[in-house]
Amino acid sequence: MSLHQFRIGPRLAIVFGFVIALSILSNVLALRNLAQLQANLDDIVNDNYVKVRLTRQLGQSIQTVTSIITHVVFLDDPARVEQERAKLPAARELYVTSLKALEQMPTDATGKANRARIADTIAKARGFSGKILELAAAGQRAEAARLLVQDSMPATDEVLAAIAANIAYQEHNSAAQYQAAADDYRTARTTMIVSALLCVLLAAVAAFTLTRSITRPLAQARQMLQKVAEGDLSNRVEVDRRDEVGELLNGLRTMQHKLSELVQDVRRNADGVATASVQIAQGNQDLSGRTEQQAASLEQTAASMEELNSTARQNAANANQANDLARAASAVAQRGGEVVGQVVSTMREINDSSRRIADIIGVIDGIAFQTNILALNAAVEAARAGEQGRGFAVVATEVRSLAQRSAGAAKEIKSLIGASVDRVEVGTGLVDQAGHTMSEIVQGIARVTDLLGGIAVASQEQTQGIEQVSAAVSGMDQVTQQNAALVEQAAAAAESLKGQAGALVSTVGAFRLAQEGRAGAV
């Protein structure tokens, strides 16, 4: 099974998994070598170096003990001797501790033999040092010096020789382990270089194979798209892949087929659009002419409405003026009615006064009549009195005469007052009629005023209605002019559409379809 039968994801997984496996293998080998190198270095640092350090520390402590014993033996100052003796336990404790630590560390047979030799020589030298200290404490310093020189120092030299031999053995082991570590390092370096080169070579081969399996079909897709971009829809692509690139090529082939069908449909529709655009252009031209005629008619209507509006405004102004005049006349008539009412009231008061005067004249007439009767009675009584009543009779005669003249004057005044009362009554009736007439005139003028006010309001409403109609006509005129402009734009757009439809037909004609060209494989 070839590589291009796999999808890109599994293909990438295989290649990268192979590269990762090579890298893991290379790293495992390098880590194994590095682990060996680390073990050798650990032996050098944590084993041999520690053993050498403890052995050197043991030798130094043995030398310190030997120096203290020598000072104890040869110093003459007791205080100095005691000071040296005080240092001895710490020095012995140090080499005892160092020896125990050294014996606890793992080692081979040679190392064990060296440790046994060191322990034996230390035990021998310690036996001599103990006797020397006893002799020195007993004051036998000469014997102690002889034992120190002849026995203890040679034993100490044997201890130091055993320690030096162990140090030399540990240093030899360190050198050998260092050489092994160096060999492991060179082996690890060589292994890492070879594995890295091998990984790079195999990764390059895998990457080349993977890239070629992806770029070749992509180049086919690019070539196919280039043909489509050039307008050639007649090529065919044979796809035998099952990966994403194969799906891409199948999609491009489907796209090419759909695009070819689309171009065919566009060709047919472009011809229809060209024909329709011609008809639309002609219809827009006719509509533009009718719209211009309608605009002219609306302009004339707007002018007539403006004249009618001016006339209505003049009528409204005249009606308002007549309303003002009627209101003024109504006010005058109301004032005249009030004056007539006052005259009627005055005439009624005059009539009442005349009636009271007539009543007073009647009283005066009654008084004159009674005075006449009294004068008559006085004359009768004077006649009865004779001579004594002559003067009284003359007075009674004069009084009677005066009473008769008063009665006559009262009658004349009464007749005059009666005539005056009759005429005042007639005048009062006329004044009442005049008052009623003035009231009717005021009511009539009020009704006329109301009618004129209604006419003025109606004229104003008519003026407003005419102004609204004029505004509406003006708006219709503007809308019509805008429609005319839009119709002109639509006509221009139709002409442009016609040209674009022709250009579209020419553009679509640039595509070459399968039945127009030869078929080929990409």
Secondary structure, DSSP 8 states (H G I E B T S, - for coil): --GGGS-HHHHHHHHHHHHHHHHHHHHHHHHHHHHHHHHHHHIIIIIIHHHHHHHHHHHHHHHHHHHHHHHHHH---HHHHHHHHHHHHHHHHHHHHHHHHHHHS---HHHHHHHHHHHHHHHHHHHHHHHHHHHHHTT-HHHHHHHIIIIIHHHHHHHHHHHHHHHHHHHHHHHHHHHHHHHHHHHHHHHHHHHHHHHHHHHHHHHHHHHHHHHHHHHHHHHHHHHHHTTB---B------SHHHHHHHHHHHHHHHHHHHHHHHHHHHHHHHHHHHHHHHHHHHHHHHHHHHHHHHHHHHHHHHHHHHHHHHHHHHHHHHHHHHHHHHHHHHHHHHHHHHHHHHHHHHHHHHHHHHHHHHHHHHHHHHHHHHHHHHHHHHHHHTTTTHHHHHHHHHHHHHHHHHHHHHHHHHHHHHHHHHHHHHHHHHHHHHHHHHHHHHHHHHHHHHHHHHHHHHHHHHHHHHHHHHHHHHHHHHHHHHHHHHHHHHHHHHHHHHHHHHHHHHHHTT-B-TTTS---B-
